[in-house]
Structures are given as structure tokens and as C-alpha cells.
């Protein structure tokens, strides 16, 4: 969430990027050996998604 609403102009873009480290060397890795992580809403799944609400004033 942004503290203040963003003002958008013609041609402006909003880009969301998520990265994670699923390698054996990652300190947060709890799967040995590491497993592929599918998209989903579970705690053992990748949960990156972006929702935007646009309104005209």
C-alpha cells in the first residue's frame, strides 16, 4: 500500500517484480533438496501477485 495515492499520466506504467531464491544455498531454504515451487496461496507455494485499483477523479 502506498501512503499517498499515485498520480498517473498518459503513457505511465506500473511494474511489479518479485524474486526469490529457491537454491540449496539459500538461508531460508527448508526443502532438502530444493523443490520447484508452483504458484498458489499456500505457505509452501509462491504467492507473488499484484492488485491495482484505478479510479478517475
KEKE-3310 file (N, C-alpha, C; in steps of 0.2 Angstrom, whole numbers, plus 5000, padded with zeros to 4 digits):
npx = (5004:5002:5007:5002:4990:4995:4998:4994:5000:4997:5003:5011:5018:5016:5025:5027:5038:5044:5055:5064:5074:5077:5087:5098:5108:5102:5098:5085:5080:5070:5068:5075:5082:5080:5064:5054:5043:5027:5014:5003:4992:4996:5007:5018:5019:5023:5018:5017:5008:5000:4989:4979:4970:4962:4956:4946:4947)
npy = (4994:5011:5026:5038:5042:5038:5048:5047:5048:5050:5036:5032:5019:5004:4993:4977:4967:4952:4942:4927:4916:4900:4890:4878:4884:4895:4904:4903:4891:4877:4865:4850:4840:4856:4860:4862:4877:4879:4891:4898:4900:4894:4892:4885:4888:4899:4915:4928:4941:4955:4968:4981:4996:5007:5023:5037:5054)
npz = (5000:4996:5004:5000:4987:4970:4956:4939:4923:4905:4897:4907:4917:4927:4936:4943:4951:4957:4966:4971:4980:4978:4979:4985:4993:4999:5014:5019:5014:5016:5011:5007:4995:4986:4980:4965:4965:4964:4958:4970:4984:4996:5010:5006:4993:4979:4981:4974:4968:4960:4964:4958:4960:4950:4948:4942:4944)
capx = (5000:5006:5005:4998:4988:4999:4995:4997:4999:4996:5009:5015:5017:5017:5028:5028:5043:5045:5061:5065:5080:5075:5093:5101:5112:5098:5097:5078:5078:5069:5067:5082:5084:5075:5059:5050:5038:5021:5010:4997:4991:4998:5013:5023:5019:5025:5012:5018:5004:4999:4982:4979:4964:4962:4950:4946:4944)
capy = (5000:5017:5031:5043:5040:5040:5052:5043:5052:5046:5033:5029:5011:5002:4987:4974:4962:4948:4937:4923:4911:4893:4886:4875:4889:4900:4903:4902:4885:4872:4859:4847:4845:4861:4858:4868:4880:4881:4897:4896:4904:4891:4894:4882:4890:4905:4919:4934:4944:4962:4970:4988:4999:5013:5027:5043:5060)
capz = (5000:4996:5009:4997:4980:4965:4950:4933:4917:4899:4895:4913:4918:4934:4935:4949:4950:4963:4965:4977:4980:4979:4979:4991:4996:5002:5021:5020:5011:5021:5007:5005:4991:4984:4975:4961:4969:4960:4960:4974:4990:5002:5013:5003:4986:4978:4982:4972:4963:4962:4963:4957:4959:4947:4948:4939:4948)
cpx = (5004:5003:5000:4996:4993:4995:4998:4995:4999:5003:5013:5013:5019:5019:5029:5033:5044:5051:5061:5071:5078:5081:5094:5105:5108:5097:5090:5075:5076:5067:5074:5080:5079:5070:5056:5045:5033:5018:5004:4997:4993:5005:5019:5023:5021:5018:5013:5012:5002:4992:4982:4972:4965:4956:4951:4944:4941)
cpy = (5006:5022:5036:5040:5042:5043:5049:5048:5047:5043:5030:5022:5010:4995:4983:4968:4958:4943:4933:4918:4904:4888:4883:4879:4894:4898:4901:4895:4880:4865:4856:4841:4850:4858:4864:4870:4882:4888:4894:4901:4900:4893:4891:4883:4897:4910:4926:4936:4951:4964:4978:4991:5006:5017:5034:5049:5065)
cpz = (5000:5001:5006:4990:4975:4959:4944:4927:4911:4898:4901:4914:4925:4933:4942:4947:4957:4962:4972:4975:4982:4979:4985:4996:5000:5009:5023:5017:5016:5017:5005:5002:4989:4979:4971:4965:4964:4962:4965:4980:4997:5004:5010:4996:4985:4978:4979:4967:4965:4960:4963:4956:4956:4947:4945:4944:4944)
residu = (UNK:UNK:UNK:UNK:UNK:UNK:UNK:UNK:UNK:UNK:UNK:UNK:UNK:UNK:UNK:UNK:UNK:UNK:UNK:UNK:UNK:UNK:UNK:UNK:UNK:UNK:UNK:UNK:UNK:UNK:UNK:UNK:UNK:UNK:UNK:UNK:UNK:UNK:UNK:UNK:UNK:UNK:UNK:UNK:UNK:UNK:UNK:UNK:UNK:UNK:UNK:UNK:UNK:UNK:UNK:UNK:UNK)
# end
